[in-house]
Amino acid sequence: MPIRKILVVDDSPTERLALHEVLTRNGYLVVTADSGEEAITRSQADKPDLILMDVVMPGMNGYQATRTISRHDDTRDIPIIMCTSKGQETDRIWGMRQGAFAYLVKPVDHDELIARIRAIG
């Protein structure tokens, strides 16, 4: 499945903008959400090909949103890459157990991110 549309989920406007710029520069269509709750809604409505998910957000965190998206019939096939400041091995393991396809620690290396995206699609 080629990756065309990517949902970027992060409560930081600066982080959303930085990811938006690097992704659009590489030919991807980007939609954004600023919370876990909005990520679930947007994933069902927009049907992105990939989701980049922050973990630390007010309200529903990225782990909870990832678990919900990866277990819902309409969205379970959307790969999720967690992009977070939580860099402990236990954090990575927990993220993967929630349904993440990959786990990157901030600051995210943009070249590595694009390589991971291309490897998926």
N, CA, C and O atoms as a DFTB+ gen file, in Angstrom:
484 C
 N C O
     1  1       0.851      -1.188       0.000
     2  2       0.000       0.000       0.000
     3  2       0.890       1.242       0.000
     4  3       1.640       1.466       0.950
     5  1       0.813       2.047      -1.053
     6  2       1.626       3.265      -1.058
     7  2       1.117       4.276      -0.026
     8  3      -0.088       4.430       0.169
     9  1       2.042       4.946       0.617
    10  2       1.691       5.963       1.612
    11  2       1.536       7.292       0.884
    12  3       2.479       7.792       0.270
    13  1       0.345       7.850       0.962
    14  2       0.087       9.163       0.353
    15  2      -0.356      10.180       1.391
    16  3       0.146      11.303       1.430
    17  1      -1.310       9.774       2.238
    18  2      -1.878      10.696       3.228
    19  2      -1.418      10.287       4.623
    20  3      -1.554       9.130       5.021
    21  1      -0.865      11.262       5.367
    22  2      -0.341      10.997       6.703
    23  2      -1.039      11.902       7.712
    24  3      -1.139      13.114       7.520
    25  1      -1.517      11.288       8.788
    26  2      -2.106      12.033       9.902
    27  2      -1.015      12.267      10.941
    28  3      -0.450      11.315      11.480
    29  1      -0.719      13.536      11.221
    30  2       0.266      13.913      12.234
    31  2      -0.496      14.319      13.493
    32  3      -1.306      15.245      13.471
    33  1      -0.223      13.610      14.594
    34  2      -0.912      13.864      15.860
    35  2       0.108      14.353      16.879
    36  3       0.999      13.607      17.285
    37  1      -0.028      15.620      17.294
    38  2       0.880      16.188      18.291
    39  2       0.212      17.426      18.871
    40  3      -0.400      18.208      18.144
    41  1       0.329      17.600      20.188
    42  2      -0.277      18.776      20.806
    43  2       0.578      20.027      20.623
    44  3       0.120      21.127      20.930
    45  1       1.796      19.885      20.137
    46  2       2.687      21.027      19.917
    47  2       2.522      21.569      18.498
    48  3       2.797      20.862      17.529
    49  1       2.072      22.828      18.368
    50  2       1.947      23.418      17.031
    51  2       3.291      23.447      16.296
    52  3       3.337      23.269      15.079
    53  1       4.377      23.670      17.029
    54  2       5.710      23.707      16.425
    55  2       6.082      22.353      15.841
    56  3       6.599      22.278      14.726
    57  1       5.824      21.289      16.583
    58  2       6.135      19.934      16.109
    59  2       5.256      19.567      14.913
    60  3       5.738      18.974      13.948
    61  1       3.970      19.916      14.974
    62  2       3.079      19.636      13.838
    63  2       3.572      20.359      12.585
    64  3       3.582      19.780      11.499
    65  1       3.982      21.621      12.732
    66  2       4.461      22.399      11.596
    67  2       5.747      21.800      11.020
    68  3       5.886      21.688       9.802
    69  1       6.679      21.419      11.884
    70  2       7.950      20.852      11.414
    71  2       7.715      19.555      10.640
    72  3       8.299      19.348       9.576
    73  1       6.860      18.683      11.178
    74  2       6.560      17.432      10.486
    75  2       5.786      17.683       9.197
    76  3       6.026      17.026       8.184
    77  1       4.859      18.636       9.238
    78  2       4.085      18.990       8.041
    79  2       5.030      19.421       6.925
    80  3       4.883      18.991       5.781
    81  1       5.997      20.267       7.258
    82  2       6.911      20.779       6.243
    83  2       7.767      19.673       5.634
    84  3       7.897      19.596       4.412
    85  1       8.347      18.824       6.465
    86  2       9.214      17.768       5.936
    87  2       8.410      16.746       5.125
    88  3       8.894      16.236       4.114
    89  1       7.209      16.452       5.558
    90  2       6.387      15.473       4.850
    91  2       5.885      16.021       3.509
    92  3       5.942      15.322       2.497
    93  1       5.399      17.256       3.496
    94  2       4.913      17.829       2.233
    95  2       6.072      18.018       1.251
    96  3       5.895      17.846       0.045
    97  1       7.237      18.365       1.755
    98  2       8.421      18.508       0.902
    99  2       8.769      17.170       0.234
   100  3       9.366      17.141      -0.842
   101  1       8.393      16.078       0.881
   102  2       8.658      14.747       0.334
   103  2       7.456      14.152      -0.396
   104  3       7.436      12.960      -0.700
   105  1       6.451      14.990      -0.678
   106  2       5.356      14.575      -1.540
   107  2       4.140      13.974      -0.861
   108  3       3.265      13.430      -1.535
   109  1       4.064      14.062       0.470
   110  2       2.928      13.482       1.181
   111  2       1.861      14.532       1.450
   112  3       2.171      15.707       1.646
   113  1       0.606      14.104       1.458
   114  2      -0.517      14.932       1.880
   115  2      -0.620      14.779       3.390
   116  3      -0.619      13.658       3.899
   117  1      -0.709      15.896       4.114
   118  2      -0.686      15.850       5.573
   119  2      -1.971      16.422       6.150
   120  3      -2.413      17.506       5.769
   121  1      -2.563      15.676       7.076
   122  2      -3.655      16.166       7.900
   123  2      -3.161      16.103       9.339
   124  3      -2.280      15.306       9.662
   125  1      -3.728      16.943      10.203
   126  2      -3.214      17.012      11.568
   127  2      -4.318      16.889      12.609
   128  3      -5.494      17.134      12.339
   129  1      -3.897      16.503      13.803
   130  2      -4.771      16.456      14.981
   131  2      -3.910      16.870      16.170
   132  3      -2.707      16.611      16.193
   133  1      -4.530      17.514      17.157
   134  2      -3.748      17.978      18.303
   135  2      -4.065      17.242      19.597
   136  3      -3.657      17.679      20.673
   137  1      -4.790      16.126      19.504
   138  2      -5.112      15.346      20.701
   139  2      -5.382      13.898      20.316
   140  3      -5.618      13.587      19.148
   141  1      -5.343      13.027      21.300
   142  2      -5.660      11.625      21.062
   143  2      -7.088      11.435      20.601
   144  3      -7.367      10.622      19.720
   145  1      -7.990      12.189      21.202
   146  2      -9.402      12.084      20.821
   147  2      -9.608      12.486      19.367
   148  3     -10.327      11.819      18.622
   149  1      -8.963      13.589      18.971
   150  2      -9.096      14.045      17.588
   151  2      -8.428      13.052      16.627
   152  3      -8.884      12.872      15.498
   153  1      -7.359      12.420      17.078
   154  2      -6.680      11.421      16.238
   155  2      -7.625      10.277      15.887
   156  3      -7.648       9.814      14.747
   157  1      -8.395       9.829      16.855
   158  2      -9.343       8.739      16.606
   159  2     -10.401       9.183      15.600
   160  3     -10.702       8.458      14.652
   161  1     -10.961      10.364      15.806
   162  2     -11.979      10.897      14.907
   163  2     -11.436      11.079      13.495
   164  3     -12.073      10.676      12.521
   165  1     -10.229      11.702      13.385
   166  2      -9.644      11.965      12.068
   167  2      -9.240      10.670      11.365
   168  3      -9.342      10.565      10.142
   169  1      -8.778       9.679      12.144
   170  2      -8.366       8.416      11.517
   171  2      -9.565       7.723      10.871
   172  3      -9.428       7.088       9.826
   173  1     -10.742       7.845      11.494
   174  2     -11.943       7.227      10.942
   175  2     -12.507       8.042       9.783
   176  3     -12.992       7.472       8.806
   177  1     -12.448       9.367       9.882
   178  2     -13.034      10.231       8.857
   179  2     -12.125      10.379       7.637
   180  3     -12.601      10.325       6.503
   181  1     -10.821      10.564       7.857
   182  2      -9.888      10.871       6.766
   183  2      -9.217       9.644       6.167
   184  3      -8.648       9.724       5.078
   185  1      -9.274       8.499       6.865
   186  2      -8.644       7.260       6.389
   187  2      -7.207       7.494       5.896
   188  3      -6.908       7.235       4.730
   189  1      -6.324       7.976       6.766
   190  2      -4.937       8.182       6.329
   191  2      -4.248       6.846       6.063
   192  3      -4.697       5.796       6.521
   193  1      -3.154       6.909       5.317
   194  2      -2.366       5.709       5.017
   195  2      -1.380       5.403       6.128
   196  3      -0.864       4.289       6.221
   197  1      -1.115       6.402       6.981
   198  2      -0.145       6.283       8.066
   199  2      -0.455       7.336       9.120
   200  3      -0.965       8.410       8.800
   201  1      -0.148       7.031      10.377
   202  2      -0.329       7.995      11.462
   203  2       1.001       8.158      12.191
   204  3       1.650       7.171      12.540
   205  1       1.404       9.412      12.421
   206  2       2.545       9.723      13.280
   207  2       1.956      10.218      14.593
   208  3       1.282      11.248      14.621
   209  1       2.202       9.495      15.681
   210  2       1.511       9.724      16.948
   211  2       2.463      10.149      18.059
   212  3       3.407       9.429      18.386
   213  1       2.211      11.321      18.636
   214  2       2.907      11.740      19.855
   215  2       2.329      10.930      21.005
   216  3       1.242      10.365      20.883
   217  1       3.051      10.869      22.127
   218  2       2.530      10.158      23.293
   219  2       2.015      11.125      24.350
   220  3       0.891      10.987      24.831
   221  1       2.843      12.105      24.708
   222  2       2.502      12.994      25.819
   223  2       1.602      14.120      25.322
   224  3       2.057      15.086      24.709
   225  1       0.302      13.963      25.608
   226  2      -0.689      14.968      25.225
   227  2      -1.719      15.062      26.335
   228  3      -1.968      14.073      27.025
   229  1      -2.326      16.232      26.524
   230  2      -3.387      16.331      27.540
   231  2      -4.598      15.495      27.136
   232  3      -4.839      15.265      25.951
   233  1      -5.349      15.047      28.125
   234  2      -6.499      14.190      27.842
   235  2      -6.016      12.803      27.499
   236  3      -5.194      12.231      28.216
   237  1      -6.518      12.258      26.411
   238  2      -6.120      10.922      25.972
   239  2      -4.696      10.963      25.426
   240  3      -4.401      11.732      24.511
   241  1      -3.815      10.138      25.984
   242  2      -2.437      10.141      25.494
   243  2      -2.299       9.283      24.233
   244  3      -3.239       8.610      23.811
   245  1      -1.111       9.327      23.652
   246  2      -0.871       8.604      22.403
   247  2      -0.949       7.098      22.529
   248  3      -1.335       6.418      21.579
   249  1      -0.587       6.563      23.693
   250  2      -0.718       5.117      23.896
   251  2      -2.187       4.706      23.814
   252  3      -2.536       3.731      23.149
   253  1      -3.039       5.467      24.502
   254  2      -4.472       5.155      24.515
   255  2      -5.072       5.290      23.109
   256  3      -5.857       4.447      22.675
   257  1      -4.690       6.365      22.408
   258  2      -5.219       6.584      21.063
   259  2      -4.734       5.492      20.110
   260  3      -5.499       5.005      19.278
   261  1      -3.470       5.112      20.234
   262  2      -2.926       4.041      19.392
   263  2      -3.665       2.736      19.628
   264  3      -4.021       2.031      18.684
   265  1      -3.890       2.422      20.892
   266  2      -4.611       1.190      21.224
   267  2      -6.015       1.212      20.618
   268  3      -6.458       0.215      20.048
   269  1      -6.713       2.335      20.738
   270  2      -8.072       2.443      20.205
   271  2      -8.086       2.317      18.683
   272  3      -8.899       1.580      18.125
   273  1      -7.184       3.040      18.012
   274  2      -7.136       3.019      16.548
   275  2      -6.751       1.632      16.042
   276  3      -7.343       1.132      15.085
   277  1      -5.759       1.012      16.681
   278  2      -5.261      -0.279      16.186
   279  2      -6.223      -1.428      16.458
   280  3      -6.055      -2.516      15.908
   281  1      -7.222      -1.201      17.295
   282  2      -8.180      -2.269      17.596
   283  2      -9.559      -2.037      17.006
   284  3     -10.445      -2.878      17.156
   285  1      -9.753      -0.901      16.334
   286  2     -11.050      -0.594      15.732
   287  2     -11.098      -1.193      14.329
   288  3     -10.127      -1.103      13.577
   289  1     -12.219      -1.797      13.984
   290  2     -12.358      -2.471      12.687
   291  2     -12.032      -1.570      11.499
   292  3     -11.416      -2.023      10.533
   293  1     -12.436      -0.299      11.557
   294  2     -12.247       0.607      10.426
   295  2     -10.825       1.144      10.303
   296  3     -10.448       1.640       9.241
   297  1     -10.028       1.057      11.368
   298  2      -8.706       1.704      11.355
   299  2      -7.549       0.766      11.712
   300  3      -6.397       1.199      11.731
   301  1      -7.827      -0.477      11.987
   302  2      -6.783      -1.396      12.468
   303  2      -5.651      -1.604      11.471
   304  3      -4.549      -1.976      11.873
   305  1      -5.890      -1.374      10.184
   306  2      -4.865      -1.598       9.173
   307  2      -3.987      -0.373       8.911
   308  3      -3.083      -0.431       8.077
   309  1      -4.241       0.731       9.610
   310  2      -3.428       1.934       9.434
   311  2      -2.179       1.801      10.305
   312  3      -2.295       1.713      11.527
   313  1      -0.979       1.785       9.696
   314  2       0.228       1.713      10.525
   315  2       0.422       3.007      11.320
   316  3       0.116       4.099      10.840
   317  1       0.930       2.861      12.531
   318  2       1.172       3.999      13.416
   319  2       2.643       4.008      13.798
   320  3       3.182       3.009      14.274
   321  1       3.288       5.157      13.582
   322  2       4.645       5.362      14.066
   323  2       4.562       6.334      15.231
   324  3       4.103       7.465      15.064
   325  1       4.997       5.910      16.401
   326  2       5.001       6.795      17.549
   327  2       6.253       7.676      17.475
   328  3       7.363       7.180      17.284
   329  1       6.057       8.980      17.627
   330  2       7.139       9.959      17.624
   331  2       7.027      10.715      18.942
   332  3       6.156      11.571      19.093
   333  1       7.904      10.404      19.899
   334  2       7.710      10.895      21.249
   335  2       9.020      11.200      21.956
   336  3      10.082      10.717      21.562
   337  1       8.931      11.999      22.993
   338  2      10.097      12.294      23.827
   339  2      10.350      11.184      24.845
   340  3      11.395      11.169      25.497
   341  1       9.414      10.268      24.984
   342  2       9.564       9.170      25.950
   343  2      10.492       8.113      25.360
   344  3      10.088       7.313      24.516
   345  1      11.747       8.124      25.821
   346  2      12.778       7.334      25.183
   347  2      13.256       6.101      25.924
   348  3      14.220       5.468      25.493
   349  1      12.620       5.744      27.014
   350  2      13.030       4.543      27.740
   351  2      12.613       3.287      26.966
   352  3      11.632       3.308      26.223
   353  1      13.350       2.216      27.143
   354  2      13.017       0.960      26.470
   355  2      11.625       0.469      26.865
   356  3      10.902      -0.085      26.036
   357  1      11.251       0.669      28.122
   358  2       9.914       0.249      28.562
   359  2       8.826       1.047      27.848
   360  3       7.753       0.515      27.564
   361  1       9.100       2.333      27.553
   362  2       8.145       3.155      26.799
   363  2       7.972       2.596      25.394
   364  3       6.850       2.479      24.902
   365  1       9.087       2.250      24.744
   366  2       9.038       1.708      23.392
   367  2       8.262       0.381      23.371
   368  3       7.411       0.158      22.510
   369  1       8.571      -0.476      24.322
   370  2       7.880      -1.773      24.395
   371  2       6.385      -1.559      24.593
   372  3       5.571      -2.210      23.938
   373  1       6.021      -0.652      25.493
   374  2       4.602      -0.375      25.761
   375  2       3.915       0.166      24.500
   376  3       2.796      -0.234      24.182
   377  1       4.585       1.070      23.789
   378  2       4.021       1.611      22.555
   379  2       3.775       0.537      21.516
   380  3       2.739       0.527      20.852
   381  1       4.731      -0.366      21.380
   382  2       4.583      -1.450      20.409
   383  2       3.455      -2.397      20.826
   384  3       2.737      -2.927      19.978
   385  1       3.305      -2.602      22.123
   386  2       2.224      -3.473      22.610
   387  2       0.844      -2.851      22.388
   388  3      -0.156      -3.567      22.329
   389  1       0.786      -1.534      22.266
   390  2      -0.489      -0.860      22.023
   391  2      -0.884      -0.923      20.552
   392  3      -2.016      -0.597      20.195
   393  1       0.054      -1.346      19.695
   394  2      -0.257      -1.479      18.280
   395  2       0.599      -0.646      17.352
   396  3       0.338      -0.606      16.150
   397  1       1.621       0.027      17.879
   398  2       2.489       0.842      17.022
   399  2       3.306      -0.049      16.098
   400  3       3.704      -1.154      16.465
   401  1       3.547       0.452      14.894
   402  2       4.356      -0.243      13.908
   403  2       5.837       0.041      14.143
   404  3       6.694      -0.816      13.929
   405  1       6.119       1.278      14.592
   406  2       7.498       1.694      14.873
   407  2       7.462       2.755      15.972
   408  3       6.409       3.312      16.282
   409  1       8.634       3.024      16.555
   410  2       8.729       3.945      17.684
   411  2       9.987       4.787      17.504
   412  3      11.096       4.255      17.544
   413  1       9.829       6.085      17.309
   414  2      10.952       7.004      17.152
   415  2      10.965       7.996      18.304
   416  3       9.915       8.453      18.757
   417  1      12.169       8.325      18.775
   418  2      12.309       9.245      19.895
   419  2      12.651      10.638      19.369
   420  3      13.492      10.792      18.483
   421  1      11.978      11.657      19.934
   422  2      12.237      13.055      19.578
   423  2      13.569      13.496      20.186
   424  3      13.943      13.013      21.254
   425  1      14.286      14.398      19.530
   426  2      13.916      14.970      18.234
   427  2      14.061      13.921      17.135
   428  3      15.088      13.251      17.022
   429  1      13.016      13.799      16.337
   430  2      12.982      12.791      15.283
   431  2      13.925      13.214      14.159
   432  3      13.866      14.342      13.670
   433  1      14.787      12.294      13.764
   434  2      15.666      12.509      12.618
   435  2      14.790      12.404      11.365
   436  3      14.227      11.347      11.081
   437  1      14.681      13.500      10.626
   438  2      13.760      13.545       9.492
   439  2      14.131      12.548       8.401
   440  3      13.247      11.966       7.772
   441  1      15.429      12.343       8.165
   442  2      15.842      11.363       7.159
   443  2      15.423       9.956       7.570
   444  3      14.954       9.174       6.744
   445  1      15.596       9.641       8.851
   446  2      15.179       8.329       9.345
   447  2      13.668       8.161       9.228
   448  3      13.183       7.096       8.846
   449  1      12.920       9.225       9.562
   450  2      11.465       9.172       9.467
   451  2      11.020       8.888       8.030
   452  3      10.182       8.016       7.799
   453  1      11.574       9.613       7.080
   454  2      11.199       9.417       5.681
   455  2      11.579       8.005       5.233
   456  3      10.826       7.366       4.497
   457  1      12.732       7.518       5.670
   458  2      13.143       6.153       5.320
   459  2      12.161       5.133       5.887
   460  3      11.808       4.171       5.205
   461  1      11.721       5.330       7.121
   462  2      10.746       4.406       7.721
   463  2       9.431       4.433       6.955
   464  3       8.834       3.387       6.699
   465  1       8.976       5.638       6.588
   466  2       7.726       5.771       5.842
   467  2       7.837       5.052       4.504
   468  3       6.933       4.317       4.108
   469  1       8.942       5.267       3.820
   470  2       9.130       4.615       2.507
   471  2       9.211       3.110       2.640
   472  3       8.772       2.384       1.748
   473  1       9.766       2.631       3.739
   474  2       9.865       1.183       3.959
   475  2       8.477       0.567       4.145
   476  3       8.247      -0.581       3.766
   477  1       7.559       1.331       4.725
   478  2       6.181       0.836       4.943
   479  2       5.440       0.791       3.620
   480  3       4.770      -0.194       3.308
   481  1       5.563       1.882       2.825
   482  2       4.783       1.944       1.609
   483  2       5.597       2.238       0.421
   484  3       5.065       2.321      -0.686
